[in-house]
Amino acid sequence: MYADRIKHLPPYLFAAIDKAKQEAKDRGVDVIDLSVGDPDLPTPAHIIEALGRAARDPSNHQYPSYEGKLAFRKAMADWYQRTFGVNLDPEKEVLTLIGSKEGIAHAPLAFINPGDTALVPDPAYPVYRTATAFAGGEPVVMPLLRENRFLPDLEGIDPAVAKRAKLIFLNYPNNPIGASADRQFFKELIDFARDYKIVVLHDNPYSEIYYDGHRSMSILELEGARDVAVEFHSLSKTYNMTGWRIGSVVGNAEVVAGIGKIKSNIDSGTFGAVQDAGIAALQSPAEFVEEIRKVYRHRIEILYRALKDLGLELEKPRATLYLWAWAGGSSIEYAGRLLERTGIVATPGVGFGKYGEGYIRFSITQPTERIEEAVERLENMR
Ligand SMILES: *Cc1c(COP(=O)(O)O)cnc(C)c1O
């Protein structure tokens, strides 16, 4: 019945863990689920109030424009200006998305012909790979290794492979690794993309979730970035709005237009009231995100120490919601033992690609007292 594109989806590696989690719950175990990256903190009240007002506005009850309200795109451009010092033309360089996942998943349809290739990191958010395959393309893996600071080795990519690639997907600050990229790397990336005529799709939902003053960059801060790159941005992680489904893609106007062409033939845009609430979010005083960062920073700090004390190898992330710990061996088995002994669910790294094997990802999006409880259980496990 099914088309090859879904028959050939990679196996669902979390099935075993999901099953073990359910069985533990059925046995009455108080399970602490640190496997998903979905902020537990509430959406700030002023954003919810803006939605309420906007929902009553009849102009929001008809089809929205597929590219998004100009007012939302302007608010996004202003936010980029304030946050990164990047100037964007809201009409040509900003497109509203139904969450950034939507744009990422549709982007390959605009650039990939059957048999074309896209460079995708491994381990990574699985959408880059599946979206490439859905468009008939072939993902070519770039391993993210600890000895390279979890950055792809661009010089190590075979020139013949680079010449054939149409797209390169990247994501810093990174999920699942928690690693960040510096200016030098982005500069090399832009040169690489220009030399080989590759479109850069930079996925940047964690730019505001950083700690200890390690501000994260937009790739568009770099000279020449706009010639080769777009960046996906999302309100999901910055404003605790994962359920609201709103984000955007910004940067190179031709690339933005290409994604827009696909979208205009598939969806009819984002609910106008959600865009109005999105404007309220983007105009939030800086303190809101500062408060969120403070909460996360404490959680990172205590969980990091507990995992270190347990003998796992890891670095304290400068950004994101994740701790990426080396346990060695089978990550699925490790996650199973962890659940068995502590009731804590973490994600086996191999679920993000073969180069994630041996690692375990811990997310900090559970209430602080639950993270504290997890820390206590980890201490007792020693
Ligand atoms: C959370 C996340 C996204 C985006 O999510 P949306 O809610 O669809 O905006 C994109 N990429 C990565 C790597 C993420 O972790």
The ligand as a Tripos MOL2 file, in Angstrom:
@<TRIPOS>MOLECULE
LIG
   15    15     1     0     0
SMALL
NO_CHARGES

@<TRIPOS>ATOM
      1 C1         12.9540   22.1250   18.3050 C.3       1 LIG1
      2 C2         13.7330   22.0500   17.0330 C.ar      1 LIG1
      3 C3         13.2700   22.6250   15.8380 C.ar      1 LIG1
      4 C4         12.0400   23.3810   15.6600 C.3       1 LIG1
      5 O1         10.9450   23.2790   16.0180 O.3       1 LIG1
      6 P1          9.5980   23.9640   15.5980 P.3       1 LIG1
      7 O2          8.7850   23.8090   16.8060 O.co2     1 LIG1
      8 O3          9.0990   23.1950   14.4220 O.co2     1 LIG1
      9 O4          9.8940   25.3820   15.2340 O.co2     1 LIG1
     10 C5         14.0680   22.5780   14.7270 C.ar      1 LIG1
     11 N1         15.2620   21.9940   14.7490 N.ar      1 LIG1
     12 C6         15.7420   21.4420   15.8540 C.ar      1 LIG1
     13 C7         17.0870   20.8410   15.8220 C.3       1 LIG1
     14 C8         14.9990   21.4380   17.0310 C.ar      1 LIG1
     15 O5         15.4960   20.8520   18.1130 O.3       1 LIG1
@<TRIPOS>BOND
     1     1     2 1
     2     2     3 ar
     3     2    14 ar
     4     3     4 1
     5     3    10 ar
     6     4     5 1
     7     5     6 1
     8     6     7 2
     9     6     8 1
    10     6     9 1
    11    10    11 ar
    12    11    12 ar
    13    12    13 1
    14    12    14 ar
    15    14    15 1
@<TRIPOS>SUBSTRUCTURE
     1 LIG1         1 GROUP 0 **** ****
